[in-house]
């Protein structure tokens, strides 16, 4: 059993120093997350959205919108089943063009839904 107070005085500053070394500012952590995770994902999504708007025929583009890009799946909401059918007809061609124009987006599938 330790009864010498000198040993306790030595341990206290060491613990405080170790805690100070591991402490990180919240702002720094948030900035790191934004820079390393969110910004690259946002760049991939925005590139895909811009390409989508260029590639989709004008009459069809007015009735569809990109709602997300998750796991290589580009999610599209179409406002009616007739436009859904039209999108189904050109989906393979659109996918090929999106993959060619936006390789960093890693789109492997277009998933439309009526909504």
Beta strands, then each sheet from edge to edge (+ up, - down):
strand 1: 64-70
strand 2: 73-78
strand 3: 109-114
sheet 1: 1+ 2- 3-
end
